[in-house]
Amino acid sequence: MTNGCLKMRLWAATLLIAAPLLASCTENEDRTSILEDPKFNVEGTLDFLRPDGSVIVRIAVELAESPEEQAIGLMRRRSLPGRGGMLFVYAQPQDQRFWMKNTPMPLDILFIADDSSIVNIVEGTIPLSEQSIESDGPAQYVLELRAGFVGRYGIDETTRIRWQRT
């Protein structure tokens, strides 16, 4: 056997051993990124207000303002604080359309007009669904909360919101 042939066989044997190991690293990294639960990042507070202006409940919010943040939203999140949510902030009111494709937890979604009134509420969305969830009119804000929040606190279309950055 020539020296060149021996080197080729050693290289092939190394490749046969290393390939499954490399594949398992990539597979584990993919699983980890899917299973990781990103940390909730408090960027503001949001008050739910009764028609008389009194506060029903205050929550912490993570903001989704850039197109990149809005595209990711709560995807892959398996948890959300009981008094926490994600507020999508748009430059101007527009018809909104969301889906739950990569979101493994059910949510309550509120579509909110530029005057802080609630356009409509969708309760208990279906995790991982590709079904379209839409606003009933132009909304400048969209708020995603853990499913059941709206019912627990009696939030409805007469409720208004007030939010601020922290």
C-alpha positions as a printed NumPy array, in Angstrom:
array([[  0.   ,   0.   ,   0.   ],
       [  1.383,   3.389,  -0.961],
       [  1.757,   6.268,   1.443],
       [ -0.882,   8.287,  -0.451],
       [ -3.383,   5.421,  -0.299],
       [ -2.829,   5.028,   3.447],
       [ -3.429,   8.751,   4.008],
       [ -6.671,   8.551,   2.011],
       [ -7.91 ,   5.608,   4.092],
       [ -7.04 ,   7.383,   7.353],
       [ -8.816,  10.52 ,   6.146],
       [-11.913,   8.483,   5.147],
       [-11.954,   6.684,   8.511],
       [-11.678,   9.995,  10.361],
       [-14.528,  11.402,   8.31 ],
       [-16.707,   8.354,   9.034],
       [-16.127,   8.792,  12.769],
       [-16.42 ,  12.605,  12.835],
       [-19.48 ,  13.021,  10.596],
       [-22.035,  11.56 ,  13.055],
       [-20.479,  13.565,  15.885],
       [-20.698,  16.782,  13.907],
       [-24.272,  16.003,  12.894],
       [-25.261,  15.383,  16.507],
       [-23.707,  18.713,  17.553],
       [-25.756,  20.571,  14.975],
       [-28.884,  18.617,  15.884],
       [-28.388,  19.351,  19.6  ],
       [-27.776,  23.03 ,  18.904],
       [-30.995,  23.164,  16.865],
       [-32.906,  21.414,  19.673],
       [-31.414,  23.773,  22.244],
       [-32.403,  26.877,  20.283],
       [-35.931,  25.506,  19.919],
       [-36.207,  24.534,  23.587],
       [-34.619,  27.636,  25.094],
       [-37.124,  29.976,  26.687],
       [-35.874,  33.525,  26.083],
       [-35.761,  35.662,  29.212],
       [-38.63 ,  38.127,  29.651],
       [-37.127,  41.607,  29.265],
       [-39.144,  44.311,  31.081],
       [-39.079,  47.473,  28.974],
       [-42.197,  49.224,  30.217],
       [-45.441,  49.097,  32.156],
       [-49.007,  49.011,  30.922],
       [-52.167,  49.881,  32.866],
       [-55.62 ,  48.574,  32.026],
       [-58.139,  51.327,  32.779],
       [-61.85 ,  51.24 ,  33.552],
       [-64.088,  53.773,  31.751],
       [-63.772,  56.073,  34.814],
       [-59.935,  56.018,  34.455],
       [-59.197,  53.878,  37.515],
       [-56.597,  51.136,  37.147],
       [-57.802,  47.542,  36.87 ],
       [-54.31 ,  46.021,  36.826],
       [-50.749,  47.009,  35.894],
       [-48.439,  44.671,  33.977],
       [-44.826,  44.646,  32.814],
       [-44.321,  44.681,  29.049],
       [-41.599,  43.718,  26.659],
       [-41.701,  45.939,  23.565],
       [-41.633,  44.8  ,  19.94 ],
       [-40.953,  47.947,  17.937],
       [-38.634,  47.054,  15.083],
       [-39.786,  44.874,  12.179],
       [-37.314,  42.199,  13.343],
       [-38.676,  42.181,  16.92 ],
       [-42.235,  42.122,  15.59 ],
       [-41.483,  39.206,  13.268],
       [-40.145,  37.163,  16.214],
       [-42.698,  38.256,  18.837],
       [-43.261,  35.467,  21.367],
       [-42.158,  32.672,  19.053],
       [-40.653,  29.688,  20.87 ],
       [-41.613,  31.119,  24.274],
       [-43.064,  28.526,  26.602],
       [-43.754,  30.93 ,  29.454],
       [-44.727,  34.49 ,  30.17 ],
       [-45.138,  36.157,  33.582],
       [-48.728,  36.183,  34.884],
       [-48.631,  39.971,  34.827],
       [-46.448,  40.327,  31.771],
       [-46.999,  40.71 ,  28.06 ],
       [-45.508,  41.781,  24.77 ],
       [-46.632,  45.109,  23.315],
       [-46.185,  45.517,  19.555],
       [-45.847,  49.212,  18.736],
       [-46.48 ,  50.355,  15.15 ],
       [-45.774,  53.809,  13.673],
       [-49.385,  54.231,  12.584],
       [-52.709,  52.397,  12.854],
       [-53.242,  49.628,  10.314],
       [-55.134,  46.373,   9.966],
       [-53.138,  43.757,  11.872],
       [-52.742,  40.055,  11.17 ],
       [-50.969,  37.584,  13.482],
       [-50.523,  33.826,  13.707],
       [-49.242,  31.344,  16.274],
       [-47.084,  29.205,  13.965],
       [-44.029,  28.972,  16.235],
       [-45.655,  29.994,  19.518],
       [-46.126,  26.986,  21.819],
       [-48.341,  28.649,  24.446],
       [-51.923,  29.925,  24.128],
       [-52.355,  33.689,  24.283],
       [-54.979,  36.391,  24.648],
       [-54.371,  39.013,  21.942],
       [-55.676,  42.576,  22.177],
       [-55.763,  44.889,  19.16 ],
       [-55.577,  48.505,  20.341],
       [-56.342,  51.728,  18.45 ],
       [-54.172,  54.85 ,  18.488],
       [-56.553,  56.431,  21.064],
       [-55.834,  53.526,  23.504],
       [-59.258,  51.935,  23.053],
       [-59.49 ,  48.219,  22.398],
       [-60.52 ,  47.402,  18.814],
       [-61.069,  43.696,  19.537],
       [-59.858,  40.836,  21.7  ],
       [-59.042,  37.271,  20.689],
       [-58.925,  34.957,  23.703],
       [-57.168,  31.617,  24.013],
       [-55.348,  31.337,  20.708],
       [-54.338,  27.876,  19.496],
       [-50.604,  27.191,  19.985],
       [-48.541,  26.491,  16.854],
       [-51.52 ,  27.245,  14.585],
       [-51.201,  28.898,  11.181],
       [-54.748,  30.271,  11.457],
       [-54.882,  34.031,  10.871],
       [-55.768,  36.199,  13.884],
       [-56.894,  39.634,  12.703],
       [-57.899,  43.014,  14.027],
       [-61.461,  44.187,  13.362],
       [-60.083,  47.545,  12.235],
       [-56.92 ,  49.647,  12.293],
       [-54.768,  49.07 ,  15.387],
       [-51.566,  50.851,  16.343],
       [-50.749,  48.437,  19.16 ],
       [-51.121,  44.714,  19.677],
       [-50.762,  43.194,  23.136],
       [-50.069,  39.494,  23.699],
       [-50.774,  38.043,  27.156],
       [-51.014,  34.598,  28.713],
       [-54.32 ,  32.968,  27.828],
       [-56.923,  33.554,  30.532],
       [-55.651,  37.003,  31.518],
       [-58.529,  38.863,  29.863],
       [-61.183,  36.784,  31.633],
       [-59.374,  36.854,  34.979],
       [-59.279,  40.668,  35.079],
       [-62.527,  41.414,  33.225],
       [-60.823,  43.18 ,  30.319],
       [-63.241,  44.037,  27.485],
       [-63.779,  46.586,  24.695],
       [-64.718,  49.278,  27.273],
       [-61.225,  48.981,  28.801],
       [-58.487,  51.401,  27.736],
       [-54.75 ,  51.099,  28.117],
       [-51.975,  53.465,  29.173],
       [-48.335,  52.468,  28.781],
       [-44.87 ,  53.896,  29.338],
       [-41.262,  52.846,  28.953],
       [-39.259,  52.074,  32.071]])
